[in-house]
Amino acid sequence: MLALPSADKQKYFLNPVAPTDVPDYHDIIKKPMDWTTIRNRLDQYQYASIPDFIADLQLPIINSKIYNKPTTTYHKAALRVERVLQPIIAELSASQHL
């Protein structure tokens, strides 16, 4: 989990997207996710399974790629984080425990 926020150098995915900052975001993105929410869910043992955790890990990247055009810094940051995320997901998928 520590590698993800460090891969997100600009901290684009650290906190929830605020409706005041991006008014149409929640109209387009139906399941927003960010690193802080994931960390809180982990700390509160809210993940019933590894696939549930993996799904949330992928959401900030998926959402950014859906909402932002490929030429934006947000989309490019999502691609960078995705490269870091791939081996983490592979390791988690092979694991039995969070």
N, C-alpha and C positions, 0 to 999 in steps of 0.2 A: 504494500500500500504506500510506503514511503517514496517509492520510485515515481509514482504517478504525479503527485504534486510537484516534485522537483523537475519532472519532464515538462510540466506546465509552468514554464518560467514566468510568464506574464500573469499567471494566476487567473486565467480566464474561466477556469472550471472549478475554482475553489468554493464559490458561494452560489446560492440560487440566483437565477436571473430575475432582477426586480422588474415588475410591470411598469414602474415609473421610468426605468431606463430604456426598456424595450417593450413598448405598449402592445405590439401584436405577437410577441413571442409565444405567449400561452394560448393564443388562437391557433397557432401552427404546431407547436410542440405540446402534445397532450400528456406526456410523462417526463417532465423536467427532472434532471438529476445533476448533482454536483459532488465534489469530494467531501465537503463538510457534512452533507446529509449521509453519504455512505459511511463516513467515519462514525457519525452518531449512531447509525443503525448497527454498525459492528459493535460499538461500545455497549449498546443496549441489547445485544444478542437477538436482533430482529430478523436475521437471515435464517430461514428454515433449512436451506440447502446451499451447496456450492453453486449450482446453476442460478439460483436467485441472486446470489452475490455477484456472479459473473455478469448477469444481465444488467445489474445496476452499474457495474464498472464500465460497461460498454455504452451506456446511455449518454453520458456527456459528449462522447465522441460522435455517436450517431446523430444526436440532436444538433450538434454544431454543424455537421456536414449537411443535414437537411435544411437548417435555417439559413446558413451563410453560404454565399457564392464561393466557388473554388478559389477565386482570386483574393479573398479576404484573409487578413491575418488570423481570424478566428478559425477558419476552415483549415488553413495551413498548420495552425497550432494543434488542431484536432488530429491531423495526419501524423504529426510528430509524436503526440501522446499515444496514438494508436500503435505506432511502431514499438514503443516501450511496453505497451499493454499486451501485445501478442504473446510474448514468452511467459508473462505472468499468468495469463489465462490458460495457456498450455499446461503450466505447472499446477495451477489450481484444478484444472480438469482431471489431472492424473491423481490428485490428492483425495483423501477421504474426509479431511477436516479443514475448517477455516483456520 
